Amino acid sequence: MRSLFKRTTLSDRQERAVQKTLKNLHAQRRNRFRVLACIDGSDDSFITVRFAARLAPNDDCDIIVLFVRPIDQGLWSGGLQLRLARQNMMDAGFELPGVRDLKKALAILKEEGIDPESWPREASQQDAWGDPAGDTKVEYRSPGGRTVVLKLKTAPDAANGILDQYELGPYNLMILGEPSRWRGEIQSWFDAGVVQQVALMAPCSVLVARKSLDKKGFFICTDGTSRSMQAVRRAAVLAYVAREPITLFSVATTEAGRPAAEEAVANAKALLKAMKIDVADTRTAVGNPAEEIIEASPMHLLVVVTDEGRSRLQRIFRGSTAIEVVRGARTSVLDVR
């Protein structure tokens, strides 16, 4: 009985120690700008890595590159040999799905001026879903304290894997590739693609990256609300770090509302002036907000919209300008939350 009591007490202490360590780790991460770049192995998906490098270029920014693979409980992909290879995945198994793609992401970061391979690194593996390989990651840490992580994650599907990874974060920004399909609000309850599921459910800001890296400028939209002004501030800091010019834009639904739209961009410009961030241009328009934003923004690197914070049910009845822009824009879109 005494032995059992000791084991139980020790187990409780270990659990408390683990929880305290995790709490401290999350607190440390909240003081950094953390970007999750998601890839799926397609050529177009690697644009997320280039965006991450350009939006998070400094030592106070961390980049995590994520590849989600399906559960392999049937051991069809090599069993124990696969597990051993993935435990040391940067030195072996380059042709394995996911490993090869993470290696390519590392090369892209180097092209963008970030060279994690020259930093000290640490590899780790964790059991997941009864899969023989589980989750594997390689973490590189620069002398300046910056972290770059390559993560091979096991999950039932890609969307769940990405959203689960947020819980291990937290992250300030998730970057996803262009969606292959986008359903209407009602259809999305039953058959949404990976990008749509994550964009609708992610707790943090989401950037849907399209082929726009050859364009210039942040096209930041505002409606004058306090929520929108917070988004303007956060997006402008990103633009400043990335050395991109800023255009402020507001839409009035009727001509009578144009003065309010003009006031919204004027207030946003004043806010950024107080932050010592220049604004290249301010513009207004009249019409349907989503349509006007989509029409005015295609020549910019990135259009920035503010998430309204509505539930999926609310979006069915009230709509969402932010989601409409994410779906229909012809350039990359940052949905700020």
N, C-alpha and C positions, 0 to 999 in steps of 0.2 A: 504493500500500500504506500509506504514512504517513497519507494522508488518511482511508482506511478505519479505521485504528487510532485516529485522533483522534475520528472520529465514534462509534466503538464505546465509547471511553473516556468521551466526553461523555454518551452515552446511559446508560452505567452510573452515572455521577455523577448524572444527572438522576433516574434511578430511585431511587437511594439517598436523594436529597434529598426526593423525593415520599414515600417510605416513612417518612422521619424526620418529615416534616410531619404525616402521618397518625397516627403514633405519638404525637406531642405533642398533637394534637387529641383523640385518644381519652383520653389522660391527663387533659387539662383537663375533658372531659365527665364522666369518672368522679367528679369532685369536685362534680358538680351532680346534682340530681334531675331526670331527663329522662323525660317522658311522651309516648308515641306514641298519639294519638287517631285511630282509623281510621273513615272514613266511606265510604259507598257511594252517596250521593245520595238514599236513602230518608229520609223524615221521621224515622223512629225512630232512624236511625243517628246523628243529630246529638246525641243524649243523651251520646255519648262526649265531645264537646267541652265540654259543661256539666260533666261529671264531672272532666275534666282541669282546668278552671278552678277548681273547688272543692277539688280535692285538691292542686293546685300553685299556690297563690295568691301566693307570695312571689318576690322577685327572685332567689333561689338556685334557682329551678325553671324549666325550659325546657319549652315545649309544641310538639310537632310534629304538625300535622294532615296526615294522609295520605289521598290518593285514588288508587287503583290503577286504571288503564285498560288495556284489551287492546292488544296489538301491532297496528300499522296499517301493515304492510309493503306492502299493496296500495294505499296512498295514497287510499282511498275517502273519507276525511274532509277532504280539502282540500289535502293535500300541503304545498307550500312556504308557502302562505298560513296554514295552520294552525300551522306551525312558527314563523313570524314572530309570530303572535298570542300563542302560548304563551311566547315568549321575554320578552314584556312583559305577562303574563297579567292583572295587576291593572289595566292601563290599556286593554286591548282584549280582545275575544272573550269577554265575560261570558256569552254563551249557549252556549259550548262545554261539552260534558260534562266534568265534573270542575272546570273553572275556575269555573263558576257555583256549584258546591257548596262549593268552598274560599272563595269570596267570602261565601257564607252563613255558613260557620264563623267567618269573621272578625267578622261582625256579631254572632254569638252570643257570642263572647268579649267583645265590647264590652258586651253586655247583662249579662254576668257580672262586669263591673268591670275588664276587661283591654282596653286600647285600643291595639293595636299600630300602627294607622294613624297615630298621632301620633308614632311613633318613626322614626328613620332606617331605610332598608331597602336591600336589595341583591338583585337578581334574577340567576339563573344558569341555564344549560341544559347538559345533558350527553347525548351520544349513548347510545342503549340499544336493543339488539335489532334494529338496522337500521331502526328506526322513524323517520319524518321529523321527528317532534316530540321524541322522546326523553324524558328526565326533565327536569322544570322545577321550580324552587323559588323562593320569595320569602322572604327572611329579614329579620325585623324585630328590632332590638336596642334595648332600653330604656336610658336613662341609667344605670340601676342594674346593667346587665350582663345582664339577662334576655333570652332569645331566644324568639321565636315564629316558627315556620317553617310555610309552606304548601307542601306537596310534592305534585306531580302526577307519579306514577311509572308507567312502562310495564313490563308483565310479562306472561308467558303466562297467568297467572290471578291472582286477588286474593290467595289464600293464599300463593303463592310470592312475590308482590310484598311482602307484609307481612313475611314472614320474612327476605327479602333486605334489607329496610330496617333490620332489627335489626343486621345486619352493618355497616351504615354508621353505626350509633349510637355507642356502645351506649345502651340504654334501661333504666331501672329498672322501668318499668311500661308495658304495652300495654293499651289500652282498646278493646274490641270491642262491637258491638251485639248484641242478643239473637239467638240462632241461629234460622234458619227451620226447621231440622231437626237431629236429633242421632241418629246411628246407634249400634248396639251396638259393642262393642270389635272383634269379628270383622268386621262389616260396614264399620267405619270404615277398614279397610285398603284397601277398594275404592271406597267412595262416601261420604266424609265431606264435610260442608259446610265453608265457609270458616272459620267461627268454631271448629268442632270441630278442624279441622286445625291452626289456629294455637294453640288452647288446649292441644292435646296436644304440640306440638313447640316452642313458644316457649322460649327459654333464660331469659327473665325472668318476673317476675310478670305475671299476666293478670287483668284485670277484665272480666267479662262484664256489661255494663250493661243492666239492664231498667228498666221505668218505675217507679222507686222514689225519685225525687228529692224527692217530697213527704213522704217518711218520715224518721225521725230515728234516729241511732245506729249504731255499729259492733257487730255481733254476732260476737265473736272467739272461735273455737273452739280448744281446746288438748287434747292428750292427755298432756301432761307431759314429752314427749321434748325433748331439746335442740334438735332441728330445729324443733319446734313452738314452743318458747319464743323462738327467734330470730324466728319469724313473728309471734308476739304483740308482740314489741318493735317490729318494723318497722311493723306495722299500727297499733299504738297511737300511734306518731309521726304517721302520716297522720291518724288520728282527732283528735289534738291540734291539728294544723295546720288541719284542717277544722272544728274546734270542735264535734265530735260526741261525745255521751256513749258510753261503752264498757260493754258487757255481756260478761263472760267466761263461757264455756260449755264443759262437758266431759261426755262420754258414757261410761258403763260398759256393757259388753256383758252383764253379769250383776249381780245385786244385791250379790254378794260383792265386786265391783269398785268399788262406789260410793265407799268411802273413798279409793281411789286417784284417782278423778275429782275428789273434793272437794279432795284434796291438790294436784292439778294446777291447779285454779283459784286455790287459795290461794297457790301459788308464783308463778303468773302475776301475781296482784294485788300480791304483795310486790315483784316485779320492777318493775312499773310505779310503785309507790310510791317506790322508790329513784330512778326517773326523774322523780319529781314529776308524774306523770300520774294523775289521779283515775280510779277505776272506779265506775261508777254501780250495777252489780249483778253478782252472780255466781250461776250456776245450774248444776245437774247433772241428768242424766237417765239412765235405764237402757233399753237396747234396741239396735237396729241404729244405728250412729253416723250414717250418711247420712240415714236416715229421721228420726231424732230432730232432727238439725240442720235439715232441711227443714221439719219440722213446727213447730219453735220459733222460726224466724227471719223469717217473712214480713212482720212489721210493722216491720222495721228497714231503714234505708237500704242497708246492706251487710252481708253475712255473709262472714266471713274464714275460709278453710280453709288448711291447710298441705299443699303438694304432697309426696307421699311419695318422689319422685325415682325412680319405677319406669319401666322401659321399656314400650313398647306391648305387647310379648310378656308381660312380667310382669303387666301389668294384666289380660290375658285370663284368666290362671290365678289371680291373687291379688286382683283387683279394685282399686279406688281410691276411697276415701271422697271425696277432693277432687273427682275427676271426676264422681262420682255427684251430688254437691251442685251443681256447676256446671251439670249437665244438668237436674236436677229442681227447683232452688230457684224460689220465686215472688218473689224479690227479686234484686237485683244480687249478684254473687259475686266476691270477690277471692281468687284462687288464688296464694298466696305461694310464691315459689321463691328 
